[in-house]
Amino acid sequence: MKLHPLKLKLAVATTALMSLQPLLTAETNAAPARIGIYDSRVLAYAYFTCDEHMRQLNAAIIAAKQAKMDGQKERSEQMAAALRKQQEEAHLQVFGSAPADDALLALKEKLPALQEKAGVSNLVSKWDEAALSHYSKAELVDVTDLLAEEFKPTDAQRKVIASIKKSKPVSAEEIKKSEDGH
């Protein structure tokens, strides 16, 4: 019995699709991904107020003051400008929804273990709608406290963290206005 060329092509295509069926089924039957979401404001606050960061900040302030006292005007001005820029970025992160990149960088070595502990495959800021849209079928797990605790906040800092969680982020424009005194 000879198959018509069209029927032969159809048979080959059907066989190929049937061989892919287990892969397609496995993908759709797989458990949805678990994504760790965090409030970037809390993470930024915990980082900016932690002992290690405060030591670095104080050292930079002392160095800038020393440069000024030593008559190194240009160096002093550059250091002061860098400190102002750092403060502006901190405000955007703690009061707004800017990414908490400095905090995540500080946790870089610990992140794989923290993700494993939380049972999540990725970490995404809860304010990053574009990134979250890629995980529309994923289970979202709040890992804010897990990450923030790595910076060993004090009880007073935990109270501030609680108040940050209750508030909404401020727009970057509003933050910049308040910094400019308008």
Backbone as ProteinMPNN parsed JSONL, in Angstrom:
{"seq_chain_A": "MKLHPLKLKLAVATTALMSLQPLLTAETNAAPARIGIYDSRVLAYAYFTCDEHMRQLNAAIIAAKQAKMDGQKERSEQMAAALRKQQEEAHLQVFGSAPADDALLALKEKLPALQEKAGVSNLVSKWDEAALSHYSKAELVDVTDLLAEEFKPTDAQRKVIASIKKSKPVSAEEIKKSEDGH", "coords_chain_A": {"N_chain_A": [[0.838, -1.168, 0.0], [0.644, 2.077, -0.934], [1.281, 5.298, 0.33], [-0.288, 8.382, -0.128], [1.533, 11.355, -0.998], [0.792, 13.675, 0.521], [-0.641, 12.541, 2.632], [1.433, 11.093, 3.754], [3.154, 13.133, 4.65], [1.461, 14.253, 6.556], [1.249, 12.131, 8.356], [3.89, 11.929, 9.267], [4.159, 14.45, 10.499], [2.215, 14.227, 12.5], [3.265, 12.135, 14.023], [5.609, 13.382, 14.902], [4.536, 15.466, 16.472], [3.257, 13.925, 18.415], [5.47, 12.861, 19.706], [6.43, 15.069, 20.98], [4.515, 15.587, 22.854], [4.789, 14.573, 25.589], [6.693, 16.409, 26.589], [5.372, 18.868, 26.31], [3.17, 18.452, 27.982], [4.475, 18.02, 30.402], [5.498, 20.556, 30.858], [3.185, 22.129, 31.18], [2.001, 20.863, 33.311], [3.743, 21.221, 35.329], [4.692, 22.398, 38.562], [3.819, 25.698, 39.528], [6.21, 28.351, 39.353], [7.962, 29.64, 42.213], [8.283, 32.794, 43.345], [10.266, 35.113, 44.961], [9.215, 37.976, 46.484], [9.887, 41.353, 47.461], [9.799, 44.241, 49.565], [11.327, 46.86, 48.386], [11.916, 49.265, 49.611], [12.029, 48.732, 52.341], [14.164, 46.944, 52.386], [16.217, 48.612, 51.45], [16.251, 50.568, 53.499], [16.961, 48.961, 55.712], [19.522, 48.206, 54.92], [20.863, 50.738, 54.579], [20.889, 51.648, 57.192], [22.336, 49.818, 58.595], [25.07, 48.587, 60.62], [27.552, 48.158, 59.229], [27.275, 49.652, 56.812], [26.889, 52.189, 57.911], [29.373, 52.597, 59.131], [30.997, 52.782, 56.848], [29.881, 55.053, 55.633], [30.32, 57.031, 57.602], [33.123, 57.039, 57.574], [33.58, 58.04, 55.007], [32.496, 60.601, 55.278], [34.198, 61.694, 57.218], [36.597, 61.588, 55.784], [36.01, 63.412, 53.735], [35.717, 65.774, 55.212], [38.296, 65.958, 56.23], [39.778, 66.315, 53.893], [38.874, 68.836, 53.207], [39.808, 70.327, 55.391], [42.504, 70.031, 54.943], [42.9, 71.675, 52.863], [42.35, 70.753, 50.328], [40.533, 71.585, 48.126], [39.175, 70.924, 45.632], [39.09, 68.1, 45.746], [37.68, 67.776, 48.135], [35.225, 68.962, 47.446], [34.398, 67.193, 45.428], [34.097, 64.85, 46.898], [32.087, 65.642, 48.685], [30.017, 66.091, 46.868], [29.637, 63.486, 45.941], [28.721, 62.285, 48.287], [26.299, 63.687, 48.624], [24.925, 62.795, 46.343], [24.742, 60.071, 46.93], [23.059, 60.25, 49.152], [20.722, 61.272, 47.971], [20.064, 59.116, 46.287], [19.596, 57.188, 48.249], [17.306, 58.26, 49.456], [15.468, 58.027, 47.327], [15.317, 55.292, 47.198], [14.496, 54.457, 49.792], [12.183, 55.945, 50.366], [10.8, 55.985, 48.013], [10.225, 53.959, 45.106], [12.534, 53.069, 43.96], [15.012, 50.754, 42.784], [16.605, 48.593, 45.162], [19.447, 48.353, 44.857], [22.013, 48.639, 46.088], [21.668, 47.37, 48.549], [21.027, 44.755, 47.728], [23.407, 44.123, 46.462], [25.112, 44.116, 48.659], [24.192, 41.825, 49.868], [24.869, 39.88, 48.119], [26.531, 37.49, 48.205], [25.084, 35.94, 49.987], [22.603, 35.562, 48.882], [21.913, 33.183, 47.243], [21.643, 31.139, 49.246], [19.657, 32.274, 50.847], [17.525, 32.396, 49.046], [17.164, 29.683, 48.629], [16.432, 28.894, 51.212], [13.969, 30.202, 51.416], [12.675, 28.937, 49.413], [12.437, 29.892, 46.788], [12.849, 30.842, 43.346], [13.652, 33.177, 42.117], [14.235, 36.684, 42.848], [12.302, 39.565, 43.214], [11.478, 42.972, 43.232], [8.564, 44.146, 44.832], [7.521, 46.375, 43.715], [8.275, 46.431, 41.118], [6.712, 46.266, 38.464], [7.013, 45.554, 35.764], [8.917, 43.463, 35.774], [7.552, 41.646, 37.412], [5.417, 41.005, 35.778], [6.356, 39.021, 34.144], [6.078, 36.782, 35.606], [3.447, 35.912, 35.938], [1.993, 33.603, 36.488], [3.195, 32.555, 38.64], [3.739, 31.596, 42.06], [3.761, 33.997, 44.514], [5.982, 34.885, 47.003], [6.464, 36.538, 49.972], [9.476, 37.823, 50.882], [10.576, 39.843, 52.259], [11.129, 40.384, 55.064], [12.909, 38.305, 55.652], [15.131, 38.961, 54.051], [15.728, 41.571, 54.997], [16.403, 41.101, 57.667], [18.963, 40.143, 57.509], [20.585, 42.311, 57.724], [20.615, 42.841, 60.347], [18.698, 44.506, 61.955], [17.894, 46.847, 64.572], [15.595, 46.911, 67.385], [14.316, 49.387, 67.33], [14.747, 50.109, 64.665], [13.27, 48.095, 63.454], [10.705, 48.935, 64.082], [10.505, 51.219, 62.498], [10.701, 49.958, 60.039], [8.297, 48.532, 60.062], [6.519, 50.683, 59.867], [7.207, 51.671, 57.366], [6.354, 49.605, 55.724], [3.596, 49.937, 55.926], [3.057, 52.187, 54.519], [2.685, 53.894, 51.336], [4.816, 53.99, 48.443], [6.579, 57.016, 47.685], [6.453, 59.262, 44.963], [9.174, 59.698, 42.662], [9.425, 62.296, 41.777], [8.172, 63.8, 43.811], [9.897, 63.262, 45.926], [12.257, 64.425, 45.021], [11.408, 67.084, 44.885], [11.038, 67.632, 47.635], [13.64, 67.402, 48.527], [14.806, 69.534, 47.254], [13.625, 71.55, 48.566], [11.172, 72.589, 47.817]], "CA_chain_A": [[0.0, 0.0, 0.0], [1.436, 3.295, -1.081], [0.609, 6.47, 0.886], [-0.27, 9.627, -0.902], [2.545, 12.233, -0.395], [0.199, 14.55, 1.52], [-0.931, 11.714, 3.801], [2.714, 10.753, 4.347], [3.588, 14.314, 5.395], [0.58, 14.37, 7.709], [1.613, 11.069, 9.291], [5.174, 12.316, 9.865], [3.891, 15.577, 11.382], [1.468, 13.712, 13.648], [4.225, 11.382, 14.83], [6.492, 14.358, 15.535], [3.775, 16.129, 17.531], [3.027, 12.969, 19.497], [6.709, 12.687, 20.456], [6.592, 16.266, 21.786], [3.429, 15.663, 23.831], [5.231, 14.497, 26.992], [7.362, 17.652, 26.961], [4.362, 19.91, 26.466], [2.393, 18.13, 29.17], [5.311, 18.244, 31.577], [5.614, 21.99, 31.076], [1.927, 22.683, 31.683], [1.659, 20.222, 34.577], [4.759, 21.559, 36.323], [4.259, 23.316, 39.616], [4.194, 27.073, 39.184], [7.421, 28.847, 40.009], [7.802, 30.446, 43.429], [9.099, 33.988, 43.191], [10.383, 35.898, 46.192], [9.026, 39.422, 46.305], [10.309, 42.094, 48.636], [9.584, 45.678, 49.549], [12.671, 47.415, 48.196], [12.111, 50.36, 50.563], [12.441, 48.111, 53.602], [15.511, 46.412, 52.192], [17.128, 49.76, 51.366], [16.355, 51.148, 54.842], [17.735, 48.043, 56.554], [20.915, 48.304, 54.496], [21.438, 52.057, 54.845], [21.026, 51.881, 58.63], [23.106, 48.749, 59.238], [26.359, 49.011, 61.169], [28.606, 48.169, 58.199], [27.095, 50.803, 55.926], [27.096, 53.409, 58.691], [30.825, 52.764, 59.272], [31.504, 53.261, 55.553], [29.393, 56.422, 55.452], [31.06, 57.898, 58.523], [34.501, 57.143, 57.08], [33.544, 58.936, 53.843], [32.259, 61.96, 55.791], [35.447, 62.12, 57.869], [37.582, 61.82, 54.718], [35.643, 64.663, 53.052], [36.058, 66.873, 56.129], [39.75, 66.028, 56.304], [40.236, 66.914, 52.634], [38.578, 70.273, 53.301], [40.74, 70.91, 56.363], [43.844, 69.995, 54.337], [42.944, 72.623, 51.76], [42.138, 70.07, 49.046], [39.198, 72.077, 47.789], [38.546, 70.148, 44.557], [38.811, 66.75, 46.261], [36.635, 67.937, 49.141], [33.967, 69.208, 46.73], [34.024, 65.948, 44.753], [33.627, 63.916, 47.927], [30.806, 66.149, 49.175], [29.036, 65.833, 45.81], [29.375, 62.041, 45.954], [27.888, 62.018, 49.466], [24.942, 64.198, 48.326], [24.325, 61.877, 45.36], [24.414, 58.857, 47.667], [21.895, 60.538, 49.982], [19.575, 61.368, 47.067], [19.719, 57.748, 45.886], [19.028, 56.534, 49.424], [15.936, 58.751, 49.613], [14.653, 57.428, 46.269], [15.134, 53.875, 47.513], [13.799, 54.244, 51.065], [10.857, 56.563, 50.36], [10.172, 55.709, 46.726], [10.272, 52.557, 44.681], [13.775, 52.812, 43.222], [15.586, 49.458, 43.153], [17.519, 48.562, 46.311], [20.628, 47.7, 44.3], [23.108, 48.601, 47.064], [21.338, 46.343, 49.536], [21.167, 43.451, 47.087], [24.836, 43.91, 46.255], [25.671, 43.767, 49.968], [23.748, 40.457, 50.183], [25.178, 39.05, 46.945], [27.055, 36.163, 48.57], [24.097, 35.219, 50.787], [21.324, 35.415, 48.177], [21.527, 31.812, 46.9], [21.182, 30.416, 50.436], [18.39, 32.867, 51.267], [16.509, 31.944, 48.092], [16.907, 28.265, 48.923], [15.698, 28.856, 52.481], [12.594, 30.637, 51.148], [12.097, 28.081, 48.377], [12.1, 30.722, 45.633], [13.845, 30.769, 42.279], [14.078, 34.529, 41.77], [13.832, 37.761, 43.741], [11.803, 40.705, 42.46], [10.843, 43.997, 44.052], [7.107, 44.157, 44.664], [7.178, 47.586, 42.973], [8.757, 46.274, 39.743], [5.596, 45.659, 37.734], [7.492, 44.961, 34.506], [9.519, 42.161, 36.079], [6.514, 40.759, 37.939], [4.538, 40.556, 34.688], [6.928, 37.793, 33.577], [5.778, 35.682, 36.527], [2.015, 36.031, 36.221], [1.44, 32.339, 36.993], [4.029, 32.097, 39.752], [3.336, 31.861, 43.434], [4.583, 35.08, 45.041], [6.298, 34.664, 48.408], [7.081, 37.744, 50.512], [10.744, 37.531, 51.553], [11.082, 41.126, 52.75], [11.71, 40.271, 56.404], [14.056, 37.4, 55.569], [16.258, 39.722, 53.514], [16.047, 42.702, 55.88], [17.03, 40.597, 58.907], [20.388, 39.926, 57.257], [21.287, 43.532, 58.122], [20.523, 42.881, 61.811], [18.093, 45.748, 62.453], [17.579, 46.958, 66.001], [14.152, 46.979, 67.624], [13.851, 50.698, 66.845], [14.723, 50.037, 63.2], [12.144, 47.227, 63.075], [9.499, 49.765, 64.162], [10.502, 52.031, 61.278], [10.397, 49.016, 58.951], [6.851, 48.28, 60.113], [5.808, 51.864, 59.353], [7.469, 51.74, 55.919], [5.482, 48.611, 55.084], [2.215, 50.416, 55.933], [2.913, 53.359, 53.65], [2.886, 53.71, 49.895], [5.999, 54.708, 47.973], [6.425, 58.392, 47.228], [6.993, 59.368, 43.607], [10.515, 60.282, 42.56], [9.257, 63.749, 41.633], [7.888, 64.351, 45.139], [11.122, 63.161, 46.725], [13.189, 65.455, 44.529], [10.885, 68.385, 45.326], [11.302, 67.817, 49.056], [15.089, 67.605, 48.682], [15.113, 70.884, 46.764], [12.981, 72.51, 49.457], [10.01, 73.205, 47.158]], "C_chain_A": [[0.889, 1.239, 0.0], [0.627, 4.469, -0.556], [0.755, 7.639, -0.063], [0.737, 10.561, -0.236], [1.982, 13.156, 0.693], [-0.106, 13.777, 2.803], [0.36, 11.322, 4.514], [3.244, 11.917, 5.184], [2.763, 14.482, 6.669], [0.936, 13.329, 8.763], [2.923, 11.409, 10.006], [4.958, 13.454, 10.867], [3.173, 15.121, 12.642], [2.396, 12.949, 14.589], [5.157, 12.334, 15.578], [5.781, 15.063, 16.682], [3.542, 15.201, 18.714], [4.291, 12.777, 20.326], [6.98, 13.909, 21.343], [5.578, 16.345, 22.928], [3.909, 15.528, 25.27], [5.923, 15.78, 27.462], [6.354, 18.764, 27.195], [3.54, 19.688, 27.729], [3.199, 18.401, 30.43], [5.395, 19.729, 31.884], [4.333, 22.552, 31.675], [1.524, 22.066, 33.016], [2.66, 20.556, 35.678], [4.181, 22.522, 37.356], [4.671, 24.73, 39.233], [5.431, 27.497, 39.967], [7.045, 29.62, 41.27], [8.795, 31.588, 43.308], [9.092, 34.752, 44.511], [10.211, 37.371, 45.872], [9.421, 40.121, 47.606], [9.979, 43.566, 48.446], [10.971, 46.307, 49.511], [12.95, 48.55, 49.168], [12.622, 49.826, 51.896], [13.874, 47.608, 53.49], [16.54, 47.542, 52.153], [17.329, 50.38, 52.753], [17.223, 50.26, 55.74], [19.221, 48.112, 56.203], [21.533, 49.64, 54.907], [21.652, 52.324, 56.334], [21.835, 50.797, 59.341], [24.483, 49.254, 59.646], [27.439, 49.132, 60.096], [28.469, 49.384, 57.284], [27.346, 52.106, 56.678], [28.591, 53.665, 58.921], [31.424, 53.327, 57.984], [31.113, 54.72, 55.323], [30.161, 57.396, 56.343], [32.508, 58.087, 58.075], [34.564, 58.101, 55.888], [33.344, 60.39, 54.284], [33.536, 62.51, 56.428], [36.508, 62.431, 56.811], [37.292, 63.126, 53.977], [35.995, 65.872, 53.921], [37.572, 67.055, 56.207], [40.316, 66.671, 55.039], [40.0, 68.421, 52.656], [39.56, 70.956, 54.255], [42.166, 70.975, 55.806], [43.97, 70.941, 53.153], [42.793, 72.003, 50.379], [40.714, 70.361, 48.569], [38.5, 71.211, 46.744], [38.166, 68.742, 45.032], [37.666, 66.795, 47.265], [35.269, 68.124, 48.475], [33.478, 67.951, 46.011], [33.45, 64.946, 45.755], [32.268, 64.348, 48.478], [29.701, 65.901, 48.15], [28.664, 64.35, 45.772], [28.482, 61.666, 47.141], [26.451, 62.506, 49.247], [24.215, 63.264, 47.369], [23.895, 60.576, 46.053], [23.165, 59.073, 48.533], [20.628, 60.636, 49.125], [19.111, 59.983, 46.626], [19.082, 56.988, 47.042], [17.58, 56.97, 49.627], [15.008, 58.137, 48.565], [14.357, 55.956, 46.569], [14.288, 53.656, 48.761], [12.375, 54.802, 51.043], [10.086, 56.291, 49.074], [10.254, 54.238, 46.379], [11.49, 52.261, 43.817], [14.354, 51.474, 43.677], [16.596, 49.58, 44.298], [18.812, 47.852, 45.909], [21.773, 47.585, 45.298], [22.873, 47.496, 48.092], [21.509, 44.947, 48.941], [22.635, 43.121, 46.835], [25.51, 43.5, 47.559], [25.322, 42.332, 50.364], [24.158, 39.435, 49.126], [25.609, 37.62, 47.302], [26.02, 35.303, 49.299], [22.819, 34.896, 50.015], [20.988, 33.978, 47.788], [20.994, 31.022, 48.098], [19.84, 30.957, 50.923], [17.251, 32.436, 50.341], [16.16, 30.48, 48.354], [16.08, 28.13, 50.194], [14.223, 29.213, 52.263], [11.903, 29.761, 50.105], [11.658, 28.867, 47.149], [13.227, 30.663, 44.602], [14.405, 32.139, 41.911], [13.615, 35.499, 42.85], [13.452, 38.964, 42.9], [11.178, 41.701, 43.435], [9.338, 43.991, 43.792], [6.634, 45.386, 43.889], [7.582, 47.493, 41.502], [7.704, 45.526, 38.913], [6.036, 44.979, 36.453], [8.089, 43.575, 34.756], [8.468, 41.178, 36.579], [5.596, 40.231, 36.845], [5.066, 39.288, 34.025], [6.59, 36.568, 34.42], [4.301, 35.655, 36.896], [1.404, 34.746, 36.79], [2.203, 31.812, 38.197], [3.372, 32.387, 41.09], [4.3, 32.923, 43.965], [4.738, 34.899, 46.548], [7.013, 35.908, 48.928], [8.318, 37.36, 51.332], [11.374, 38.8, 52.139], [11.796, 40.979, 54.087], [12.946, 39.372, 56.409], [15.293, 38.154, 55.09], [16.693, 40.832, 54.469], [16.764, 42.24, 57.139], [18.515, 40.323, 58.732], [21.22, 41.144, 57.647], [21.193, 43.795, 59.621], [19.942, 44.192, 62.344], [17.833, 45.682, 63.954], [16.059, 46.963, 66.154], [13.584, 48.307, 67.11], [13.772, 50.706, 65.316], [13.578, 49.147, 62.712], [10.819, 47.999, 63.143], [9.386, 50.65, 62.929], [10.148, 51.152, 60.085], [8.895, 48.744, 58.901], [6.077, 49.469, 59.553], [6.033, 52.029, 57.846], [6.514, 50.801, 55.189], [4.034, 49.103, 54.972], [1.986, 51.575, 54.969], [3.122, 52.995, 52.185], [4.148, 54.461, 49.486], [5.64, 56.115, 47.495], [7.042, 58.467, 45.833], [8.361, 60.031, 43.638], [10.431, 61.804, 42.462], [9.021, 64.411, 42.991], [9.132, 64.32, 46.023], [12.098, 64.251, 46.31], [12.725, 66.86, 44.923], [11.22, 68.642, 46.786], [12.799, 68.026, 49.326], [15.49, 69.019, 48.259], [14.491, 71.963, 47.624], [11.778, 73.19, 48.853], [8.74, 72.627, 47.701]], "O_chain_A": [[1.769, 1.397, 0.846], [-0.537, 4.647, -0.915], [1.788, 7.838, -0.701], [0.809, 10.575, 0.992], [2.654, 13.388, 1.698], [0.128, 14.265, 3.909], [0.386, 11.229, 5.742], [3.726, 11.713, 6.299], [3.298, 14.811, 7.728], [0.922, 13.634, 9.955], [3.046, 11.2, 11.212], [5.513, 13.423, 11.966], [3.491, 15.583, 13.738], [2.319, 13.103, 15.808], [5.459, 12.117, 16.752], [6.362, 15.239, 17.753], [3.617, 15.621, 19.869], [4.201, 12.553, 21.533], [7.682, 13.797, 22.348], [5.779, 17.105, 23.875], [3.473, 16.308, 26.117], [5.753, 16.19, 28.61], [6.466, 19.517, 28.162], [3.25, 20.635, 28.46], [2.68, 18.941, 31.407], [5.367, 20.122, 33.05], [4.392, 23.374, 32.591], [0.779, 22.684, 33.777], [2.442, 20.207, 36.839], [3.309, 23.339, 37.06], [5.748, 24.937, 38.675], [5.659, 27.054, 41.093], [5.953, 30.178, 41.373], [10.0, 31.37, 43.184], [8.037, 35.0, 45.096], [10.968, 37.941, 45.086], [9.305, 39.559, 48.695], [9.893, 44.066, 47.324], [11.698, 46.281, 50.504], [14.107, 48.782, 49.52], [13.531, 50.395, 52.5], [14.692, 47.82, 54.386], [17.608, 47.435, 52.755], [18.459, 50.683, 53.136], [18.108, 50.751, 56.44], [20.075, 48.08, 57.09], [22.604, 49.67, 55.514], [22.502, 53.135, 56.701], [22.003, 50.852, 60.56], [24.995, 50.225, 59.087], [28.168, 50.123, 60.07], [29.455, 50.069, 57.015], [27.953, 53.028, 56.134], [29.03, 54.815, 58.908], [32.254, 54.236, 58.021], [31.929, 55.522, 54.869], [30.597, 58.454, 55.89], [33.053, 59.185, 58.19], [35.504, 58.888, 55.776], [33.956, 61.3, 53.724], [33.903, 63.662, 56.197], [37.233, 63.42, 56.927], [38.216, 63.863, 53.63], [36.508, 66.873, 53.421], [38.065, 68.182, 56.246], [41.236, 67.485, 55.116], [40.833, 69.191, 52.178], [40.078, 72.032, 53.957], [42.937, 71.868, 56.158], [45.019, 71.005, 52.512], [43.075, 72.651, 49.371], [39.83, 69.504, 48.607], [37.355, 70.805, 46.945], [37.068, 68.257, 44.758], [36.781, 65.939, 47.24], [34.28, 67.52, 48.89], [32.279, 67.676, 45.988], [32.448, 64.284, 45.486], [31.398, 63.509, 48.71], [28.581, 65.544, 48.515], [27.496, 64.008, 45.588], [27.591, 60.827, 47.011], [25.498, 61.829, 49.634], [23.034, 62.972, 47.555], [22.813, 60.053, 45.788], [22.317, 58.186, 48.636], [19.575, 60.134, 49.518], [17.912, 59.705, 46.592], [18.134, 56.229, 46.84], [16.721, 56.144, 49.936], [13.879, 57.765, 48.885], [13.287, 55.444, 46.237], [13.446, 52.758, 48.784], [11.466, 54.212, 51.625], [8.857, 56.361, 49.055], [10.343, 53.381, 47.259], [11.483, 51.313, 43.032], [14.201, 51.101, 44.84], [17.344, 50.555, 44.38], [19.219, 46.876, 46.539], [22.438, 46.551, 45.357], [23.802, 46.773, 48.453], [22.074, 44.06, 49.582], [23.052, 41.972, 46.979], [26.383, 42.632, 47.562], [26.066, 41.693, 51.109], [23.825, 38.255, 49.237], [25.087, 36.656, 46.742], [26.076, 34.075, 49.232], [22.035, 34.049, 50.445], [19.843, 33.571, 47.989], [19.997, 30.311, 47.973], [18.982, 30.191, 51.361], [16.146, 32.145, 50.801], [14.992, 30.094, 48.304], [15.135, 27.342, 50.246], [13.338, 28.597, 52.856], [10.686, 29.836, 49.934], [10.636, 28.556, 46.538], [14.394, 30.463, 44.941], [15.536, 32.231, 41.436], [12.733, 35.192, 43.652], [14.18, 39.345, 41.985], [10.443, 41.319, 44.345], [8.902, 43.847, 42.65], [5.484, 45.441, 43.453], [7.261, 48.388, 40.72], [7.802, 44.318, 38.698], [5.494, 43.936, 36.088], [7.794, 42.628, 34.027], [8.491, 40.003, 36.21], [5.053, 39.133, 36.966], [4.297, 38.554, 33.405], [6.798, 35.437, 33.981], [3.952, 35.401, 38.049], [0.4, 34.802, 37.5], [1.889, 30.74, 38.714], [2.56, 33.302, 41.223], [5.517, 32.762, 43.873], [3.753, 34.776, 47.275], [8.051, 36.294, 48.392], [8.217, 36.664, 52.343], [12.559, 38.818, 52.471], [12.943, 41.404, 54.229], [13.92, 39.66, 57.103], [16.375, 38.002, 55.656], [17.885, 41.011, 54.72], [17.655, 42.936, 57.626], [19.252, 40.276, 59.717], [22.423, 41.027, 57.876], [21.633, 44.837, 60.108], [20.606, 44.907, 63.095], [17.589, 44.617, 64.521], [15.329, 47.013, 65.164], [12.5, 48.34, 66.527], [12.828, 51.252, 64.745], [12.984, 49.419, 61.668], [9.914, 47.744, 62.349], [8.298, 50.815, 62.377], [9.377, 51.562, 59.217], [8.296, 48.727, 57.826], [5.089, 49.286, 58.842], [5.136, 52.48, 57.134], [5.939, 51.161, 54.162], [3.325, 48.734, 54.037], [0.844, 51.902, 54.644], [3.659, 51.939, 51.851], [4.509, 55.456, 50.114], [4.551, 56.36, 46.976], [8.043, 57.806, 45.559], [8.663, 60.823, 44.53], [11.278, 62.512, 43.006], [9.6, 65.457, 43.285], [9.381, 65.256, 46.783], [12.693, 64.919, 47.156], [13.541, 67.72, 45.253], [11.64, 69.743, 47.143], [13.171, 68.747, 50.252], [16.397, 69.618, 48.836], [14.779, 73.147, 47.451], [11.384, 74.261, 49.314], [7.653, 73.015, 47.275]]}, "name": "protein", "num_of_chains": 1, "seq": "MKLHPLKLKLAVATTALMSLQPLLTAETNAAPARIGIYDSRVLAYAYFTCDEHMRQLNAAIIAAKQAKMDGQKERSEQMAAALRKQQEEAHLQVFGSAPADDALLALKEKLPALQEKAGVSNLVSKWDEAALSHYSKAELVDVTDLLAEEFKPTDAQRKVIASIKKSKPVSAEEIKKSEDGH"}
